[in-house]
Amino acid sequence: MKVRRATIGDFSQAETLFEEFMNESLAEYGSSIEKSALTATMKALMDNCLVLENGDGRLIGVLAGQVIGDPMNGASIFQEVVWYVLKAHRKYGILLVKEIEKWCKERNIKSVILAHLGNSMPEKIAKFYERMGYKHLECQYIKRII
């Protein structure tokens, strides 16, 4: 398994992973995939995107986000937008987290915010985050109104 920065050549495979994430994790929340919006989001995230590839060059995971300023002090924060690994390879997802932390340190990004969805084994993922040194930050709720 190898973690590396995403390149434009990874776009098609990464887009497939984004779509699988959406279908697996967000469908029950009323989210649907609008291809042009997904493509625009991916293009915006490519500079802050890591991919996990298996031995034959096939992408099996992605971790992408945006760098934002802390509204209280302006410090840079990496905010995860998508972290997805194919089911058969989930145990390797930790490699993406460790690499994004390293990537952030190299860029003087002070904090990393990772999330989990309410339907994605929240207790198990919370324990994983806590073992990695993360602290619980907030809980959000969503309601479709249109």
KELONU-149414 format. One line per 8 residues: their letters; for each residue x negated, y, z negated of C-alpha. Coordinates in Angstrom, 3 decimals. Each point is the difference from the previous one (the first is absolute). Layout:
N
a = X/Y/Z ~ ...;
//
This chain:
146
mkvrrati = 0.000/0.000/0.000 ~ -1.251/3.456/0.851 ~ 1.297/3.433/-1.009 ~ -0.844/2.951/2.223 ~ 1.244/3.364/1.137 ~ 2.707/-0.194/2.604 ~ -0.843/1.047/3.541 ~ 2.223/1.074/2.862;
gdfsqaet = -0.506/-3.509/1.419 ~ 1.803/-1.389/-3.064 ~ 3.098/2.076/0.629 ~ 2.169/-2.716/1.556 ~ -0.788/-2.639/-2.634 ~ 0.334/2.520/-2.836 ~ 3.338/1.154/1.385 ~ 1.204/-3.618/-0.109;
lfeefmne = -1.042/-0.215/-3.662 ~ 1.861/3.267/-0.750 ~ 3.097/-1.435/1.677 ~ -0.261/-3.242/-1.982 ~ -0.323/2.039/-3.206 ~ 3.109/1.993/0.902 ~ 2.016/-3.102/0.864 ~ -1.115/-1.970/-3.049;
slaeygss = 0.086/2.723/-2.626 ~ 2.137/2.969/1.011 ~ 2.996/-1.402/1.884 ~ 2.092/-0.457/-3.148 ~ -0.428/3.721/-0.771 ~ 1.705/0.951/3.226 ~ -3.206/0.838/1.844 ~ -0.246/-0.787/3.663;
ieksalta = -2.869/0.279/2.416 ~ 0.035/2.877/2.434 ~ -2.910/-0.848/2.310 ~ -1.004/3.605/0.749 ~ 0.013/0.932/-3.703 ~ -2.038/-3.100/-0.877 ~ -2.544/0.817/2.699 ~ -0.283/3.621/-1.194;
tmkalmdn = -0.457/-1.147/-3.608 ~ -2.693/-2.474/0.985 ~ -1.882/2.586/2.036 ~ 0.092/2.387/-2.959 ~ -1.359/-2.694/-2.337 ~ -2.735/-1.501/2.198 ~ -2.771/2.104/-1.558 ~ 0.982/-1.359/-3.426;
clvlengd = 0.632/-3.592/0.986 ~ -1.832/-3.205/-0.852 ~ 0.692/-3.353/1.587 ~ -0.652/-3.553/-1.122 ~ -0.987/-2.390/2.718 ~ -0.504/-3.736/-0.035 ~ -2.992/-1.745/1.524 ~ 1.281/0.162/3.583;
grligvla = 0.721/3.751/0.031 ~ 3.739/-0.247/-0.617 ~ 1.359/2.647/-2.373 ~ 1.747/-1.546/-2.984 ~ 0.305/3.044/-2.266 ~ 0.082/3.779/-0.099 ~ -0.260/2.708/-2.655 ~ 0.684/3.539/1.158;
gqvigdpm = 0.865/3.262/-1.663 ~ -0.408/3.719/-0.061 ~ -2.366/2.237/-1.891 ~ 1.935/2.659/-1.883 ~ -0.845/2.684/-2.527 ~ 1.036/-0.445/-3.617 ~ 2.686/2.688/-0.489 ~ -1.322/0.766/-3.481;
ngasifqe = -3.710/0.424/0.717 ~ -0.654/-0.432/3.727 ~ -2.140/-3.158/-0.411 ~ 0.171/-2.406/2.935 ~ 2.220/-3.062/-0.401 ~ 0.391/-2.998/2.316 ~ 3.720/-0.850/0.128 ~ 0.710/-3.427/1.448;
vvwyvlka = 2.725/-0.068/2.646 ~ -0.249/-3.650/0.971 ~ -1.877/-2.948/-1.451 ~ 0.929/-3.237/1.696 ~ -1.646/-3.385/0.408 ~ 1.558/-2.921/1.828 ~ 1.528/-2.481/-2.466 ~ -2.491/-2.776/0.723;
hrkygill = -2.890/2.326/-0.897 ~ 1.388/2.053/-2.905 ~ -2.757/-1.071/-2.384 ~ -2.412/2.081/2.097 ~ 1.919/3.242/-0.513 ~ -2.316/0.857/-2.902 ~ -2.795/0.462/2.541 ~ 1.913/2.907/1.539;
vkeiekwc = 0.529/1.638/-3.400 ~ -3.665/-0.294/-0.963 ~ -1.089/1.393/3.353 ~ 2.417/2.953/-0.106 ~ -1.353/0.886/-3.449 ~ -3.548/-0.097/1.373 ~ 1.055/2.036/3.050 ~ 1.624/2.621/-2.265;
kerniksv = -3.067/0.277/-2.259 ~ -2.192/0.617/3.050 ~ 2.287/2.908/0.956 ~ 0.287/1.456/-3.511 ~ 3.705/-0.889/-0.146 ~ 0.764/0.030/-3.725 ~ 2.980/-2.372/-0.258 ~ 1.812/-2.800/1.805;
ilahlgns = 3.752/-0.440/-0.268 ~ 1.357/-3.422/0.910 ~ 3.679/-0.881/-0.014 ~ 2.179/-3.069/0.070 ~ 3.556/-0.422/1.112 ~ 2.693/-1.124/-2.392 ~ 0.612/-3.151/2.057 ~ -3.663/-1.050/0.203;
mpekiakf = -0.681/-1.910/-3.217 ~ -0.347/3.231/-2.011 ~ -1.086/-1.660/-3.246 ~ -2.728/-2.021/1.717 ~ -1.294/2.982/1.961 ~ 0.103/2.258/-3.084 ~ -2.170/-2.507/-1.890 ~ -2.404/-0.135/2.945;
yermgykh = -0.271/3.813/0.105 ~ -0.561/0.177/-3.751 ~ -2.774/-2.629/0.209 ~ -1.599/2.202/2.657 ~ 0.075/2.998/-2.378 ~ 3.071/1.787/1.377 ~ 2.580/1.594/-2.299 ~ 3.745/0.163/0.498;
lecqyikr = 0.790/3.421/1.471 ~ 3.682/0.236/0.865 ~ 3.064/-1.863/1.174 ~ 2.150/1.154/2.925 ~ 3.517/-0.841/1.141 ~ 1.565/0.351/3.422 ~ 3.598/0.366/1.111 ~ 1.206/0.210/3.602;
ii = 2.365/2.939/0.285 ~ 0.528/0.081/3.755;
//
